[in-house]
């Protein structure tokens, strides 16, 4: 991950982050999920409402981002996207490491059977949540209302004992 700096996103960069999310979603076509590739990125309003960190490449432009917020006392990853030109370089893992906060769990929702989703997060130490908190349940209901099949989704958590301060 050489040559990448992690910092808070600047307001003027938010439209570019939508482009990163769109580009990173294209790989879903390869696993028969074109509807995910065609899904709208986070809105500018949603991005502005979250704490957003970017990984900036050597050219000084963001190449990846992570949008987080508080859900039931945990740091919840609402979106993480890495531009395909910078994929498989450890940037996503570095962004997750960057947003870990001491004794707080880190949570997210993702696809069960997509190789760079649940299996990837398991390699980073996340585990499927057996009892979903009210906030995570609400996020999963909202995902279902947008057409994401709940049977294909999983809530995951990196427990505080696994979080390195």
N, C-alpha and C positions, 0 to 999 in steps of 0.2 A: 504494500500500500504506500510506496514511496511517492513523494511529491504531492500528497493530498493533505489539505488543512481542513479541520472541522471547526465551524464557527456558526453563530446565529445567522439565520437567513435575513436578508435585507428586504424591505417591502417591495422594492423595484424588481427583485428576483422572483417573486411569486409566480408570475406568468410563465417564466422559464421552467419552474418546477413542475408546472402542469405538462409541459413538453417532455420533461424527463419521465413523468409518470406514464404518459401516453406511449413513449418509446419503450419503456420497460415492460409495458403490458403486451407488446406485440408477440412475445414468446408464447403467450397463451394460445395463439393460433396453432402452434406446433403440437399442442396436446388436445386439440379438438374443442377449444373453448373460445371461439371467435367473439362471443358476446362479452367476454371479459376484456378482450383486446379492444373492443369497440366501446366499452363503458367510459362514461365521462370521468375525467380526473377530478380530484378534490376541487371544489369551487375556490375562487380567490377568497371569498368570505370565510369558508371553512379553514383554509390555510392561515388566514390572518387571525383566526380565533385560537389557534393552537400554538404551542411552542414548537418552532421549526428550526432544525439544525441542518446545515448543508456541508457536504464534503466538496471542497473546491479543488479543482485540478490545477495543473501547472499553468494553464492559460488564464487563471484567475476566475474561471466560471464554474458554477456548481455542476457536479457530475452525478450527485446523489443527494437525497434528503430523507429526513425522518421527521414526522409530525407526531408530537406526543401531547398527552393531557392526563389529567387525574381522573381515574375511574375507581371509585370505591377504595380510595387510599393507595392505589397502585399507580405506577407510571404506565399508562397505556399507549401502545404504539398504534396510532390510527392509520398511518401509512408510512411505508418505507419503500423507496424506489431508487434503483441504481441504473443509470443510463447504460444500455447494452455495450457501448464502447468501453465501459469501465467495469463491466461485470466480471465476476470470478477473480477479483483482486483483493478481497477481504474488506472492501469499503462498507458493505452493509453490516458486517460483524463489528467493524470499528464504530459505526454510528450507534449501534445497539450498546456497545460497551460504554460509549460516551454518555448515554442518557441514563445509565444505571445510577441510582441514588441511594447509597447506603443500605438501610434496612428495609427499603420498599421493594415489593414485588414488581416485576415488569410483566405486563400482559399484552396479548394481541389476539386477533382472530385471523384465521387463514384457511386455505384449502387443505383438506386431509391428504389427498392423493396426488398432489402436484410436487414433483421432486424438489423444487426450490422453495417449497412452502413447509408443510409440517415436518418432513424429514430433515430439511435444512435447519429449522429452528430446534429440533431435537438435538442435532449435533452441537448446537450452541448452548445446550443445557435446559431449554424449555421443555415442559411436560404438559400433556393434555390436562385440562382442568376437569375434575370429576364433579365438583359442585360449583356451578356458575353463579357468580355474585349478581345482585340486581342490576348493576350498571352494565356488566358484560351481557346479561340476558337482554337488556334493552338494545345494546349494540347489535346483537345477533337477530333480534326481531326487526330492527331497521334494515339490516342486510337482507333478510327474507322479503321485506316489503319492496326491495329493489330488484327482486328476482333471483337472489342467490339461494340455492337449494340448501336448507339447513342440514340435510344429510351429508353434504359435501364439505361442511364447515366444522372447524374445531376452535375452541378457545384454549389458549395456552398461557402458561405462566412460568416465569423464572423466579423461583422462590427467594425470599430474602437471604436465606442461608447460602444460596448459590451466588448471590450478588456480591461481588468484590467491591468494597467501598473505595 
